[in-house]
């Protein structure tokens, strides 16, 4: 099998943001995605450029265009949110984002009436029906196919950093899970989801896809749901690590970090330098540590098993990336990572709100709704 990789301008960026539709009064999920999609559909028919369908009827996905800066991508997303709110506000429906809804019942949710979703649920059964989760995907353009897999392997060394910063799913089905990101460990239960194989050659990826299609595991490439995957049709590396992110400010900061890391590794390849890697067993452990402990995770930094607290290491990473951020015109957005470190990640804020309200999780939903409206966190917990 031959998998062509589309031409893409280097370090362009696109962001996909999955949003929950919640009742303004109860905080529970509302199954009104089709109402939204019908209302915003172009007059001539077809799909809205920036507002998309998702697996469940309680969800819409907004997507940016192909952009040169995270700020430009954020402007696309803001406009999409304004269009959605013109439909949802009269319905008393709010927008919310987190890795999971704190108390909604997974078995009460309706699946979008599309064949590909029906096929997914039929195959994955109990686990598929439980996918009441929300994430953020960041696409970064890579101009040379030979760079894609080395950069993907290098990005695994920062997997734990991205997951800790975005961790926003401490509650599931009304219960405290003890995890900063329960979503991360739930999603990997699906076939072809989870950490990617660390292929060194494009031909190995082609062989894998050929095997998966020949044996009926997948029908199309996009059914590979790795946390980091090439996107051949867009010519990008798609970083799918992050939990749903509650506010625009945090979204742009974490997207800027992703953007800068990919560009940094691309520059390192241009300079003929070897990119960092970690063995699969360390990558797997880092995923678990960051899902369990979030910003308190001690991560394994390299193949030599050096370890450091994620927040301590992040300060050094941000210093290293300052020149890259200047090139990509995202200095202010990248600096927002310091705010997440100093003020707390979403899972920490959610736990604080729950504690302040005697464990009532509708208050947590209310705080997430307010953060989405405000565009930034409203509570400092560190």
N, C-alpha and C positions, 0 to 999 in steps of 0.2 A: 504494500500500500504506500502511495505517495501522498504526503500531507503538505500542500503548498502553504506558505506563510505570507500573508498579504503585505504589500508595501505600506509602511507606516512611518510618519515623520517622528524622528527621535524625540523622546520625552514629552510627547503630547500626552494629555491626561483626560480620562473620562471617569465619572463617578456614578455608581448605581446605589440608591438608598431605598431600602424597603421600609415602608411606613405602615403602622397599624391604624385601623379606623376604630375609634372607641366612642362609646356613648358619653355625652357630656355630663349626664347626671349620675349614672351608675359606675362609669369607668370600665364596664365590660366591653367586649368586642362587638362590633356591629358588622353584619354581613352585607355591606352596601357598595362593595367595590364595583360591581357591574353598573350600578346607578351612576357612580362617578365616571367610569369609563365611557358610558353612553353619552353623558352630558358634555364631556370634553372632546369627543371624537371629531375629527375634521369633517367639514360639511360634505366633502366628496367621498367620505367613507375611509376606511382603513384605520390604522393605529396612530394615536397621538405621538408626536415626535419625542416627547419627554415624559409621558405618563403611561405606564405599562401594566399589564395584567400580571398577577402572580398566582401561585398554587391555591391559596385560600381566598375566599370572598371577603375576609376581613382585612385584606392587604392590598395596597397599591405600591408599585415601584416607580420612583422617579429617577430619570437618567439625564445626565448632562450630554451635551454634544462633545465633539472632539475639540479639546481646548488646549491652550498653551500654558495656562496658569490655573492653580486651584481656585483663585478668586473668580476667574471667568467661569469655571465649572459651577462654583457656588451661586453665581448670578443666574445661570440656567435653572438650577434647582429651586432657587427662590421664586422664580417666575412660575414654575410648575406648581409649587405649593400655593401660590396665590390663586391659580386657576382651580385647584382642588378645593380650597376653602370657599370659593364662590359657590360651590355645590354643597359642601358638607356643613357649612355654618347654618344654613336654614334647616338642615336635618338634625341639628344639635348633635353633630358628630365632630369629634376632635381628632387631630393627628398626634401620634405618639410613636416614639422609637426606643426600643431597648432590645437586648438579645432575646428576651422572652417577655410575654405579658405576665405580670406578677401573680395573677390569680385565675385567669380564664381557664375554662375546662377544654382540653384538647378535643374531647369526643363530642363537643357541641358545635364544632366548626365545620363549615361547608366548603367542599372542594369546588374550584372553578370547573365549569362544564366544558372541558377540552379533552380530546383523546389522549394527549401526551401526559396530562395529569392523571387521568384514569388509569393509564398503563403503569405509571409510577406507583400509585397506591395499590393497584392489583398485585404488583410484584413485591413491594416492600411491606405491605400489610400493617401490622401493629406499629412498627417503627415509622413507616411512612405517614400513617395517620397522626402520629405524635409530633410531626414537624411544625409545631406552632412556634416558630422561631423567626428571627429577623436579623439581617446582616447588611454589611456594606462591602461593595466590591469596587476596587480601584484598578482601572486599566492604565498602563503606562506604555506608550509607543516604543518599540524597539526596531531600529532601522535595519538590523542584520540578523537573519534567522540564527546564525551561528552563536549569537550572544545570548539567546533566550534561555537555554538550559543552564549555562554557567551562572547567569544572573539569578535564575530561580533557585539554584542550589545555595548561592550566597545569601539570598533573602531569607532562607531557612534559619540563618544564624541570628536573625532579628524577629523571628516568628513570635517568641515570647514577649518581646517588647511591645509589638503591635497588639497582641491579645490582651496583655495586662492593661494597657492604656484604654482600650475600648471595652473592657469587660463590663457587662451591664445586665447579667442574667443570674442574680443570686437566688431568685425565687422561681418556683415552678409549681403550677397547680395550687397556689396558695400556701406553699411550704417553703421554708428556708432550706436551701440545698447544702449550705456549707461551702459552695463553690462561688468564685467570682464570676466565672463564665460556665454556667451549666450548658448553655447552647453549644459550646465547642465540642463537648463530649457527646452530646446527643446527636449532632449532625453527622459525626463520623460513623454512626451505626449504619448509615445507608451504604449500599454497595457503590464502589468507586468514589466514595467521599473520604475525607481525612487527609493525612499528609501525602504528598506526592512521592512517587518513586524518583530517586535521584539519578535519572538517566544522564549519561555523559555525551551521547551522540543523538542527533535527530532521528537517525535510522532506528535507534532503540525505541523511541517514542512511536514511530510509525509501526514497528513490529508489535508493540503492545496494543495499539489501537486496532491493528489488523486481527490480532488474537481475540480481543474483546468483541469485535463485530462478528467474527467468524463463529464464535461460540454463543452469540446471542445475548451477551451481557449488556451491550449498548447497541443502539441503532445509529446514533450520530455522535460526533465528537463531544458536543456540549453535555452529553450525559456523563462525562467524566467530571466529577464534582469536587476535585481536589481543592484544598485550601490555597494552593498556588498552582496556577495552570497556564500554559500558553493559550492564547486565543488566536488561532490561525486565521480566522475570517477577518479579524480586526488588525492583526499585526501587532499584538500587544502581549505583555505579561499581565495576567489578571490576578490581583492579590485579593483573596477572599477570606482572609484570616479573621477579620474584625466582627465582633458582635455589632448589633444595631447600635447606632450612636445617637444620643438624645437631642443634641443641639447642633446648629450650624457651625458655631465656633469650634467645637470639638471635632466635628466632621472635617473641617478644613485643615485643622492642625494635624490630625492623624493622617489625612490624605497628603499633606505636605511632607510629612516624614516619609511616607511610602514613596512619593515622587522623588524626593531627594536621594533616598537610598538606591533606587533603581538607576538614577542618573549617575550617582557616585560609582556604582559598580561598572556601569558602561564606560565611564572615563578610565577606571582602573584597567579594564580590558584594552582600551585604546593605548594605554601606556605600557602594555605588555606585562602587567603585574598579575600574579595569581590571586584569584578571589578566595575569600575564606569559605570554609565548609565545616559542617559538623556531621559525624556519622549518624545514621538513622536512629540508633538507640538514644543518642543525646537529643536529637530533634524531638523524638517521641516524649522523652522525659521533660523537656522544656515546655512542650504543649500541655502536659498534665500539670506541671508546676504553676504555669501562668493561669491555667483554668482554675486551679484550686486556690491559689494564694494571691492572684492578681498583682497589685503593686508591691506586695510583700514577698514576691517570688525571688528566690536566689536562682539565677539562670546559669546554665553551662555555656560559656562564651565561645569556645573553640574546640578543635579536635584534641587539644592538650588537656581538656577537662578543667580549665580555669573557670572559676565561678565568681559571681558578684551579684549583689542586690540590684534588681532591675532599675530602680530609680537612680541609684548611684551611677550605674553604667550609662544611663540615658543622658546624664549631664555631659559626659565626655563625647557621646555620639553627637549631641547637638552642637558642641563646639566644632567637631570635625566637619559637620555638614554646613556650617555657616557660609563658606564660599559657594557651595552648590546652591543653597537657598537664594543667594544673591543672583546667580545666573538664571534661576528658574522664577525669580521675582515672587518668592513666597517667604521672605524673611520674617514678616510679621506673623504669618500663619504658623510657621515652624516654631517661633518663639512661644506660641500658645501651648506647646507641650510642657513648658515650665509651669504653666497655670494648672494643667492637669496634675502634675507631680505635686505642686504645693497645695492645691485645693481638693484633690481627691478625684478618683475615677467614678463613673456612674454607679457601679455596684456598691461603693462605699457610701455615696449619697443616698441611694435607695435604702440601705440598711439603717442609716441615720434617721431618715424620714419615718420608717416603720417603727423604730424605737421611740421617736418623739410622739407617735400616735398609738402607743400601746399595741403595736403589731398589726394595726389595720392597714391592709395592703391597698385599699382604695385610695388612701392618702398618698401612697407611692405612685399610683397611676396619675393622680392629680398633679404631683410634682413633675412627673415626666411630661405631661401635657403642657404645664407652665414653662418648662425649659424649652420645649419645641417652639412655643409662642415667642418666648423672649429671645431665643437664638443663642443662649449661653447658659451655663450652670447657675443655679440660684442659691447654692448652699456650699459653704466651705467646711470640709469635715476633717482636714488633716492638721 
